[in-house]
Protein backbone atom coordinates (compact mmCIF):
# COMPACT_ATOMS: atom_id res chain seq x y z
CA UNK A 1 0.00 0.00 0.00
CA UNK A 2 1.43 3.35 -1.05
CA UNK A 3 -0.62 5.95 0.82
CA UNK A 4 -0.90 8.44 -2.05
CA UNK A 5 -3.88 10.77 -2.40
CA UNK A 6 -4.88 13.74 -4.49
CA UNK A 7 -5.31 17.37 -3.46
CA UNK A 8 -7.26 19.24 -6.14
CA UNK A 9 -7.93 22.85 -5.08
CA UNK A 10 -9.95 23.46 -8.26
CA UNK A 11 -12.61 21.02 -7.01
CA UNK A 12 -13.44 23.01 -3.86
CA UNK A 13 -13.54 26.78 -3.37
CA UNK A 14 -12.76 26.35 0.35
CA UNK A 15 -9.71 24.14 -0.32
CA UNK A 16 -8.50 26.61 -2.98
CA UNK A 17 -8.69 29.46 -0.43
CA UNK A 18 -6.76 27.43 2.16
CA UNK A 19 -4.06 26.49 -0.37
CA UNK A 20 -3.75 30.14 -1.48
CA UNK A 21 -3.42 31.33 2.14
CA UNK A 22 -0.71 28.78 2.96
CA UNK A 23 1.17 29.63 -0.24
CA UNK A 24 1.00 33.37 0.50
CA UNK A 25 2.38 32.86 4.02
CA UNK A 26 5.04 30.24 3.30
CA UNK A 27 5.74 30.47 -0.45
CA UNK A 28 4.27 28.72 -3.47
CA UNK A 29 6.58 25.70 -3.11
CA UNK A 30 5.48 25.11 0.49
CA UNK A 31 2.42 23.05 -0.40
CA UNK A 32 2.02 20.28 -2.94
CA UNK A 33 -1.17 19.91 -4.92
CA UNK A 34 -2.22 17.19 -7.32
CA UNK A 35 -0.97 13.72 -6.44
CA UNK A 36 0.50 13.69 -2.93
CA UNK A 37 3.12 11.06 -2.08
CA UNK A 38 4.03 9.91 1.45
CA UNK A 39 7.29 11.91 1.43
CA UNK A 40 5.62 15.22 0.39
CA UNK A 41 4.78 17.96 2.88
CA UNK A 42 1.03 18.42 2.73
CA UNK A 43 -1.59 20.43 4.60
CA UNK A 44 -3.59 18.88 7.41
CA UNK A 45 -6.89 20.28 8.68
CA UNK A 46 -7.68 19.80 12.35
CA UNK A 47 -11.05 20.20 13.98
CA UNK A 48 -10.91 22.19 17.20
CA UNK A 49 -13.57 22.88 19.75
CA UNK A 50 -15.04 26.37 19.77
CA UNK A 51 -14.47 27.97 23.20
ZAMARGU-4260 file (C-alpha; in steps of 0.2 Angstrom, whole numbers, plus 5000, padded with zeros to 4 digits):
<rodrens>
0) 5000/5000/5000 | 5007/5017/4995 | 4997/5030/5004 | 4995/5042/4990 | 4981/5054/4988
5) 4976/5069/4978 | 4973/5087/4983 | 4964/5096/4969 | 4960/5114/4975 | 4950/5117/4959
10) 4937/5105/4965 | 4933/5115/4981 | 4932/5134/4983 | 4936/5132/5002 | 4951/5121/4998
15) 4957/5133/4985 | 4957/5147/4998 | 4966/5137/5011 | 4980/5132/4998 | 4981/5151/4993
20) 4983/5157/5011 | 4996/5144/5015 | 5006/5148/4999 | 5005/5167/5002 | 5012/5164/5020
25) 5025/5151/5017 | 5029/5152/4998 | 5021/5144/4983 | 5033/5129/4984 | 5027/5126/5002
30) 5012/5115/4998 | 5010/5101/4985 | 4994/5100/4975 | 4989/5086/4963 | 4995/5069/4968
35) 5003/5068/4985 | 5016/5055/4990 | 5020/5050/5007 | 5036/5060/5007 | 5028/5076/5002
40) 5024/5090/5014 | 5005/5092/5014 | 4992/5102/5023 | 4982/5094/5037 | 4966/5101/5043
45) 4962/5099/5062 | 4945/5101/5070 | 4945/5111/5086 | 4932/5114/5099 | 4925/5132/5099
50) 4928/5140/5116
</rodrens>
